[in-house]
Amino acid sequence: MDRTEIRMTEDLYQRVSRERLYEQIADHVEELVSSGKLQQGDRLPPERELAERLGVARGVVREAVKLLGARGLVTVIPGRGTFIAEMSPDAISDHLGRFFRLGSKSHSDLNELRRILEVEIAFLAAQRATPADFEEMRQAIQEMDESIDSAEEYIVADMDFHLALAKAAHNEMFPLLIEVIADLLRESRQVIFQVSGAPQRGQLWHRRIYEAIERQDASAAREAMQKHMQQVAEDARASGYIDNLAS
């Protein structure tokens, strides 16, 4: 049997009640994906077949597929069919980023989330970082040193440092969230970079965070990250970026 053909089981054709049918169908398919009964690359049956077996109109199935697509769970390929989408870290990160952008999350909300996450990430990284993690953070700090006069290059290296730090905490969710937040805050980082002394102040705290993690001092790593977040907030206020968003 073709790998992309769905393994047909009665699970897919569970009857649903009449209220908000398309949402129930979408939820049911999502449950099958979560349980492993449907896997990446599996092809859903044709719309007509699904509708007949579920006892609903084709339009209901069509709406369910649209909702699954919006959730990032299926991919529709014209002429080929509807497939269970790839659930790679990059795909999940893209989907999270789309949610934040479409939801018009505020700059202050994102920064608050970042502060809470990164402070505890630093604490955990000091306990869990490996030699490979240390090397990745050192490399990012060196690249920031070398690009201290170039906003674009410095910001990329800055994001690499914070992502390496998230990886060093060895929780798969942290890099996904940090990558999304960092990408959404890219504009604010470009503005803050122009504040006199901001990159140098950032580098001071990056080194202190790294040094605390290297000596496995979790409390010092947490404190250094707290102060780094305070420094970023102060430079953001000095740039006028927050005021401009509010106006």
NUKOL-143315 format. One record per residue: residue in three letters; x, y negated, z negated of N, C-alpha, C in turn. Coordinates in steps of 0.001 Angstrom, whole numbers, plus 500000, padded with zeros to 6 digits. Layout:
TORDO   rest      n_u      n_v      n_w     ca_u     ca_v     ca_w      c_u      c_v      c_w
TORDO    ALA        X        Y        Z        X        Y        Z        X        Y        Z
...
This chain:
TORDO   rest      n_u      n_v      n_w     ca_u     ca_v     ca_w      c_u      c_v      c_w
TORDO    MET   500851   501207   500000   500000   500000   500000   500882   498749   500000
TORDO    ASP   500500   497733   500767   501225   496470   500817   501346   495883   499417
TORDO    ARG   502579   495469   499051   502820   494905   497713   501927   493708   497435
TORDO    THR   501603   492948   498508   500793   491750   498301   499316   492048   498170
TORDO    GLU   498899   493302   498450   497490   493661   498265   497228   493846   496779
TORDO    ILE   496156   493270   496326   495794   493390   494916   495478   494847   494585
TORDO    ARG   495868   495291   493422   495479   496605   492946   494020   496520   492517
TORDO    MET   493152   497111   493325   491722   496939   493133   491245   497732   491928
TORDO    THR   490700   497047   490961   490142   497702   489784   488815   497052   489466
TORDO    GLU   488036   497755   488684   486743   497209   488298   486897   495979   487409
TORDO    ASP   488095   495799   486824   488321   494625   485973   488014   493335   486706
TORDO    LEU   488371   493279   487986   488198   492045   488750   486724   491715   488950
TORDO    TYR   485899   492751   488979   484511   492547   489357   483558   492520   488161
TORDO    GLN   484085   492147   487021   483245   492011   485829   482130   491003   486094
TORDO    ARG   480933   491358   485730   479799   490461   485951   479886   489247   485038
TORDO    VAL   479405   488133   485538   479466   486897   484775   478066   486327   484607
TORDO    SER   477884   485516   483574   476588   484885   483360   476407   483760   484371
TORDO    ARG   475228   483153   484388   474906   482212   485452   475372   480793   485197
TORDO    GLU   475832   480493   483995   476181   479117   483656   477652   478841   483955
TORDO    ARG   477936   477772   484716   479299   477375   485086   480071   478585   485611
TORDO    LEU   479496   479190   486623   480050   480445   487136   481481   480310   487611
TORDO    TYR   481772   479251   488354   483112   479140   488935   484184   479049   487858
TORDO    GLU   483873   478358   486729   484841   478267   485643   485052   479626   484992
TORDO    GLN   483968   480369   484821   484078   481692   484213   484904   482631   485087
TORDO    ILE   484685   482560   486397   485462   483395   487311   486941   483007   487245
TORDO    ALA   487228   481715   487263   488612   481250   487180   489249   481699   485869
TORDO    ASP   488505   481572   484764   489027   481993   483458   489311   483490   483451
TORDO    HIS   488439   484242   484081   488600   485696   484106   489852   486090   484892
TORDO    VAL   490047   485456   486040   491247   485740   486834   492499   485361   486044
TORDO    GLU   492428   484220   485340   493573   483803   484526   493885   484839   483443
TORDO    GLU   492867   485402   482842   493072   486444   481832   493744   487677   482438
TORDO    LEU   493348   488028   483653   493960   489175   484327   495433   488912   484638
TORDO    VAL   495758   487670   484971   497159   487308   485206   497936   487391   483894
TORDO    SER   497357   486857   482825   498026   486866   481521   498277   488290   481026
TORDO    SER   497343   489186   481306   497466   490569   480837   498367   491419   481726
TORDO    GLY   498747   490881   482889   499604   491628   483796   498852   492481   484796
TORDO    LYS   497522   492484   484744   496740   493262   485701   496794   492644   487091
TORDO    LEU   496996   491344   487142   497301   490653   488397   498684   490053   488242
TORDO    GLN   499510   490211   489286   500891   489749   489204   501243   488848   490371
TORDO    GLN   502359   488134   490201   502837   487232   491233   502882   487935   492592
TORDO    GLY   502300   487298   493600   502313   487855   494948   501111   488688   495282
TORDO    ASP   500321   489102   494273   499104   489866   494568   498129   489002   495360
TORDO    ARG   497477   489634   496324   496505   488911   497146   495096   489204   496642
TORDO    LEU   494327   488144   496419   492937   488326   496009   492121   488828   497195
TORDO    PRO   491042   489562   496934   490174   490008   498028   489583   488805   498760
TORDO    PRO   489101   489017   499975   488479   487922   500737   487308   487320   499967
TORDO    GLU   487045   486068   500267   485991   485326   499576   484646   486052   499626
TORDO    ARG   484289   486573   500794   482992   487245   500944   482918   488478   500038
TORDO    GLU   483991   489268   500010   484004   490477   499192   483902   490143   497709
TORDO    LEU   484679   489132   497279   484608   488729   495874   483196   488298   495500
TORDO    ALA   482579   487512   496357   481232   487009   496070   480236   488154   495952
TORDO    GLU   480327   489117   496874   479388   490238   496843   479571   491092   495596
TORDO    ARG   480830   491390   495261   481089   492266   494118   480779   491590   492793
TORDO    LEU   480933   490263   492758   480629   489531   491524   479153   489144   491427
TORDO    GLY   478439   489274   492554   477030   488929   492558   476772   487440   492514
TORDO    VAL   477650   486656   493178   477495   485196   493192   477578   484701   494629
TORDO    ALA   477249   483434   494821   477345   482823   496149   478806   482578   496513
TORDO    ARG   479089   482545   497811   480463   482311   498264   480978   480950   497811
TORDO    GLY   480064   479967   497737   480481   478642   497293   481024   478655   495873
TORDO    VAL   480483   479547   495029   480963   479660   493652   482398   480190   493647
TORDO    VAL   482644   481206   494459   484002   481754   494563   484961   480699   495095
TORDO    ARG   484503   479924   496069   485341   478876   496661   485751   477848   495603
TORDO    GLU   484799   477454   494750   485095   476498   493684   486034   477107   492647
TORDO    ALA   485864   478391   492369   486749   479070   491414   488194   479080   491926
TORDO    VAL   488338   479332   493230   489680   479347   493825   490301   477951   493774
TORDO    LYS   489486   476922   494016   489997   475543   493912   490491   475257   492499
TORDO    LEU   489717   475703   491502   490105   475473   490115   491378   476237   489772
TORDO    LEU   491493   477459   490243   492714   478236   490016   493917   477567   490675
TORDO    GLY   493690   476993   491846   494765   476270   492516   495196   475062   491721
TORDO    ALA   494223   474328   491162   494543   473156   490345   495313   473548   489094
TORDO    ARG   495066   474745   488586   495791   475240   487409   497165   475793   487770
TORDO    GLY   497447   475875   489075   498750   476382   489505   498840   477894   489492
TORDO    LEU   497688   478575   489438   497685   480034   489316   497607   480758   490660
TORDO    VAL   497087   480087   491676   497011   480732   492989   497524   479782   494067
TORDO    THR   497930   480382   495157   498351   479642   496346   497524   480139   497525
TORDO    VAL   496918   479216   498251   496118   479577   499426   496965   479370   500672
TORDO    ILE   497162   480432   501445   497938   480363   502684   496981   480552   503851
TORDO    PRO   496718   479505   504625   495761   479603   505734   496080   480782   506651
TORDO    GLY   495054   481556   506961   495216   482695   507848   495724   483952   507178
TORDO    ARG   496158   483838   505922   496696   485009   505228   495903   485362   503983
TORDO    GLY   495451   484344   503235   494661   484653   502057   495076   483862   500831
TORDO    THR   494550   484291   499689   494825   483641   498399   495680   484562   497559
TORDO    PHE   496814   484029   497076   497787   484845   496363   498022   484309   494951
TORDO    ILE   498313   485214   494026   498720   484817   492683   500060   484100   492805
TORDO    ALA   500130   482885   492250   501295   482024   492454   502487   482454   491617
TORDO    GLU   503645   481983   492042   504877   482208   491302   504812   481467   489970
TORDO    MET   505217   482145   488912   505218   481535   487583   506643   481307   487092
TORDO    SER   507506   480788   487963   508889   480529   487588   508960   479302   486697
TORDO    PRO   510070   479123   485945   510222   477914   485131   510071   476622   485924
TORDO    ASP   510616   476593   487159   510512   475381   487974   509054   475104   488340
TORDO    ALA   508307   476167   488662   506905   475985   489028   506102   475481   487834
TORDO    ILE   506386   476035   486668   505687   475605   485454   506033   474156   485147
TORDO    SER   507299   473796   485285   507737   472430   485029   507061   471458   485984
TORDO    ASP   506974   471825   487262   506297   470972   488249   504834   470780   487875
TORDO    HIS   504208   471850   487429   502791   471779   487072   502584   470882   485848
TORDO    LEU   503462   470992   484869   503375   470130   483691   503552   468664   484074
TORDO    GLY   504536   468412   484939   504770   467043   485385   503568   466462   486101
TORDO    ARG   502918   467293   486913   501716   466837   487630   500603   466490   486646
TORDO    PHE   500479   467306   485592   499464   467048   484571   499704   465696   483903
TORDO    PHE   500952   465401   483533   501248   464133   482879   500997   462954   483811
TORDO    ARG   501411   463091   485076   501230   461978   486011   499763   461726   486301
TORDO    LEU   499016   462787   486581   497599   462619   486903   496802   462171   485692
TORDO    GLY   497267   462535   484512   496576   462144   483287   496940   460751   482825
TORDO    SER   497849   460090   483539   498270   458714   483209   498695   458588   481739
TORDO    LYS   499553   459510   481318   500040   459445   479942   500894   458207   479767
TORDO    SER   500770   457559   478619   501477   456296   478416   502943   456527   478099
TORDO    HIS   503724   455481   478338   505151   455507   478038   505379   455784   476551
TORDO    SER   504594   455174   475692   504767   455365   474250   504437   456795   473839
TORDO    ASP   503422   457407   474476   503088   458802   474182   504255   459719   474532
TORDO    LEU   504838   459499   475708   505947   460335   476148   507169   460167   475247
TORDO    ASN   507448   458925   474875   508594   458695   473996   508391   459309   472621
TORDO    GLU   507163   459241   472125   506878   459846   470827   507072   461358   470893
TORDO    LEU   506576   461963   471964   506769   463395   472152   508251   463727   472251
TORDO    ARG   508984   462907   472990   510420   463143   473143   511137   463066   471801
TORDO    ARG   510804   462060   471000   511478   461902   469702   511252   463117   468810
TORDO    ILE   510014   463569   468756   509708   464719   467905   510444   465968   468396
TORDO    LEU   510394   466211   469698   511026   467401   470255   512538   467386   470110
TORDO    GLU   513154   466277   470524   514612   466261   470603   515282   466299   469237
TORDO    VAL   514660   465694   468248   515238   465733   466903   515308   467176   466402
TORDO    GLU   514238   467924   466578   514227   469312   466112   515033   470224   467038
TORDO    ILE   515098   469885   468323   515953   470648   469242   517406   470549   468799
TORDO    ALA   517845   469351   468433   519228   469175   467972   519482   470016   466720
TORDO    PHE   518523   470034   465810   518636   470815   464578   518811   472303   464901
TORDO    LEU   517996   472809   465830   518063   474221   466184   519317   474545   466998
TORDO    ALA   519708   473633   467881   520889   473866   468712   522138   474025   467860
TORDO    ALA   522213   473282   466759   523375   473392   465869   523478   474789   465262
TORDO    GLN   522362   475485   465201   522368   476832   464633   522505   477926   465694
TORDO    ARG   522173   477591   466948   522059   478641   467963   522985   478495   469160
TORDO    ALA   523644   477355   469317   524440   477096   470522   525571   478105   470683
TORDO    THR   525822   478468   471925   526897   479399   472279   528066   478621   472899
TORDO    PRO   529231   479261   473056   530345   478582   473741   529958   478046   475120
TORDO    ALA   529122   478773   475842   528685   478298   477165   527845   477029   477035
TORDO    ASP   527040   476953   475982   526242   475746   475739   527145   474560   475427
TORDO    PHE   528160   474792   474612   529105   473717   474274   529765   473166   475535
TORDO    GLU   530159   474072   476424   530833   473651   477651   529903   472817   478532
TORDO    GLU   528646   473206   478610   527683   472467   479442   527458   471062   478890
TORDO    MET   527367   470930   477563   527199   469611   476955   528445   468756   477132
TORDO    ARG   529622   469361   476938   530888   468619   477121   531003   468096   478546
TORDO    GLN   530630   468927   479522   530715   468529   480920   529808   467330   481202
TORDO    ALA   528603   467349   480639   527672   466233   480846   528208   464952   480224
TORDO    ILE   528804   465041   479037   529380   463857   478384   530519   463297   479218
TORDO    GLN   531351   464182   479753   532465   463732   480596   531941   463030   481851
TORDO    GLU   530902   463578   482446   530335   462962   483650   529730   461602   483338
TORDO    MET   529145   461443   482152   528635   460121   481764   529783   459136   481584
TORDO    ASP   530871   459593   480978   532050   458727   480823   532543   458234   482179
TORDO    GLU   532555   459139   483146   533112   458818   484458   532173   457960   485302
TORDO    SER   530908   457907   484926   529931   457146   485728   529285   456029   484911
TORDO    ILE   530013   455524   483908   529439   454539   482990   529019   453250   483696
TORDO    ASP   529540   453009   484909   529186   451799   485658   528190   452064   486785
TORDO    SER   527722   453279   486884   526779   453637   487947   525493   454158   487323
TORDO    ALA   524439   453372   487431   523172   453747   486791   522674   455103   487274
TORDO    GLU   522667   455310   488576   522107   456544   489119   522873   457765   488626
TORDO    GLU   524205   457722   488714   525016   458873   488317   524984   459076   486804
TORDO    TYR   525004   457982   486062   524972   458090   484604   523658   458723   484143
TORDO    ILE   522558   458285   484720   521240   458784   484305   521106   460277   484602
TORDO    VAL   521623   460719   485741   521589   462154   486059   522377   462942   485012
TORDO    ALA   523582   462451   484664   524402   463142   483671   523758   463086   482286
TORDO    ASP   523116   461961   481974   522409   461813   480700   521291   462859   480598
TORDO    MET   520525   463001   481680   519453   463995   481696   520031   465407   481579
TORDO    ASP   521185   465636   482208   521836   466951   482119   522236   467265   480679
TORDO    PHE   522718   466244   479950   523115   466462   478555   521917   466884   477718
TORDO    HIS   520823   466150   477851   519649   466457   477033   519025   467797   477426
TORDO    LEU   519137   468153   478705   518632   469449   479135   519529   470571   478605
TORDO    ALA   520849   470351   478630   521777   471343   478076   521535   471537   476586
TORDO    LEU   521239   470447   475905   520929   470510   474479   519667   471344   474251
TORDO    ALA   518646   471120   475079   517405   471884   474960   517656   473372   475200
TORDO    LYS   518494   473681   476173   518821   475085   476440   519558   475704   475264
TORDO    ALA   520379   474901   474595   521182   475403   473474   520331   475807   472279
TORDO    ALA   519086   475349   472235   518183   475752   471152   517608   477145   471401
TORDO    HIS   517796   477654   472607   517394   479014   472982   515925   479311   472686
TORDO    ASN   515098   478380   473156   513652   478546   473181   513243   478144   474592
TORDO    GLU   512662   479055   475348   512417   478811   476767   511488   477638   477035
TORDO    MET   510663   477261   476067   509736   476157   476277   510428   474800   476254
TORDO    PHE   511487   474659   475462   512122   473351   475299   512668   472779   476607
TORDO    PRO   513444   473537   477400   513943   472961   478656   512829   472536   479601
TORDO    LEU   511744   473306   479637   510624   472948   480509   510055   471583   480132
TORDO    LEU   509814   471394   478836   509213   470146   478374   510180   468972   478522
TORDO    ILE   511439   469180   478160   512425   468093   478242   512641   467663   479684
TORDO    GLU   512667   468618   480599   512872   468276   482016   511726   467427   482544
TORDO    VAL   510500   467792   482186   509336   467026   482619   509363   465620   482033
TORDO    ILE   509605   465521   480728   509622   464222   480057   510724   463337   480630
TORDO    ALA   511913   463927   480828   513046   463159   481352   512739   462605   482742
TORDO    ASP   512107   463420   483563   511777   462972   484917   510763   461830   484885
TORDO    LEU   509775   461927   483999   508747   460885   483905   509294   459591   483314
TORDO    LEU   510360   459698   482516   510943   458510   481898   512136   457959   482691
TORDO    ARG   512330   458468   483892   513487   458044   484699   513477   456526   484939
TORDO    GLU   512312   455975   485232   512232   454535   485501   512665   453728   484276
TORDO    SER   512198   454128   483101   512569   453387   481888   514061   453497   481627
TORDO    ARG   514649   454643   481936   516100   454811   481745   516884   453871   482658
TORDO    GLN   516384   453674   483866   517070   452774   484793   517040   451338   484280
TORDO    VAL   515911   450936   483693   515802   449585   483138   516690   449444   481904
TORDO    ILE   516656   450434   481015   517444   450380   479784   518937   450348   480099
TORDO    PHE   519351   451038   481167   520769   451062   481542   521312   449658   481757
TORDO    GLN   520456   448732   482206   520900   447372   482510   521092   446515   481261
TORDO    VAL   520607   446985   480103   520795   446239   478854   522264   446294   478469
TORDO    SER   522837   445163   478156   524262   445090   477831   524635   446061   476714
TORDO    GLY   525590   446951   477021   526104   447881   476020   525267   449126   475808
TORDO    ALA   524117   449234   476468   523233   450384   476243   523888   451717   476601
TORDO    PRO   524546   451839   477766   525181   453126   478078   526254   453506   477060
TORDO    GLN   527027   452527   476623   528081   452809   475646   527491   453241   474306
TORDO    ARG   526408   452608   473903   525751   453012   472651   525190   454432   472791
TORDO    GLY   524629   454717   473958   524123   456065   474187   525219   457099   474093
TORDO    GLN   526373   456785   474678   527495   457717   474645   527999   457959   473220
TORDO    LEU   528004   456910   472412   528423   457061   471008   527573   458131   470322
TORDO    TRP   526267   458053   470516   525378   459013   469853   525423   460380   470511
TORDO    HIS   525631   460427   471813   525777   461735   472465   526956   462490   471861
TORDO    ARG   528062   461785   471646   529237   462441   471067   528977   462893   469634
TORDO    ARG   528309   462054   468869   528037   462415   467476   527089   463606   467395
TORDO    ILE   526110   463647   468285   525195   464802   468337   525987   466059   468686
TORDO    TYR   526813   465949   469727   527596   467107   470154   528537   467590   469050
TORDO    GLU   529224   466655   468406   530179   467035   467359   529487   467742   466198
TORDO    ALA   528303   467276   465839   527555   467915   464755   527130   469332   465158
TORDO    ILE   526719   469484   466410   526313   470806   466895   527509   471743   466949
TORDO    GLU   528645   471222   467401   529845   472049   467520   530300   472589   466163
TORDO    ARG   530165   471787   465128   530570   472266   463788   529405   472924   463044
TORDO    GLN   528296   473118   463772   527114   473830   463253   526510   473146   462025
TORDO    ASP   526535   471822   462049   525938   471030   460971   524550   470579   461448
TORDO    ALA   523551   471403   461154   522204   471155   461671   521613   469852   461157
TORDO    SER   521821   469537   459892   521264   468310   459317   521880   467080   459968
TORDO    ALA   523196   467125   460185   523877   465992   460826   523430   465845   462275
TORDO    ALA   523199   466954   462957   522734   466902   464345   521351   466267   464416
TORDO    ARG   520493   466659   463498   519137   466078   463449   519209   464580   463186
TORDO    GLU   520055   464168   462220   520171   462751   461877   520740   461945   463043
TORDO    ALA   521760   462495   463713   522370   461795   464846   521355   461616   465974
TORDO    MET   520530   462637   466202   519521   462512   467254   518454   461494   466859
TORDO    GLN   518070   461462   465592   517108   460456   465135   517634   459052   465408
TORDO    LYS   518905   458834   465110   519499   457514   465312   519653   457202   466799
TORDO    HIS   519927   458219   467582   519999   458009   469042   518631   457590   469576
TORDO    MET   517575   458237   469104   516231   457875   469546   515882   456446   469113
TORDO    GLN   516326   456056   467933   516110   454677   467475   516857   453695   468370
TORDO    GLN   518094   454064   468727   518896   453200   469606   518226   453029   470966
TORDO    VAL   517686   454123   471511   516997   454059   472802   515769   453157   472704
TORDO    ALA   515016   453279   471612   513818   452451   471422   514178   450978   471320
TORDO    GLU   515258   450676   470605   515694   449281   470465   516138   448710   471805
TORDO    ASP   516860   449498   472587   517298   449023   473903   516108   448863   474853
TORDO    ALA   515096   449728   474698   513894   449601   475528   513172   448297   475211
TORDO    ARG   513083   447957   473914   512453   446680   473530   513272   445504   474035
TORDO    ALA   514597   445609   473939   515464   444516   474409   515343   444315   475926
TORDO    SER   515053   445386   476639   514933   445293   478099   513634   444618   478528
TORDO    GLY   512646   444593   477607   511338   444079   477950   510474   445079   478678
TORDO    TYR   510964   446301   478821   510220   447305   479595   508875   447624   478960
TORDO    ILE   508850   447808   477650   507596   448144   476969   506608   446992   477084
TORDO    ASP   507107   445752   476898   506241   444583   477012   505634   444485   478406
TORDO    ASN   506454   444801   479424   505960   444716   480799   504879   445762   481062
TORDO    LEU   505008   446930   480446   503983   447957   480598   502677   447527   479962
TORDO    ALA   502778   446809   478846   501571   446404   478116   500871   445226   478752
TORDO    SER   501573   444458   479557   501000   443234   480120   500104   443529   481312
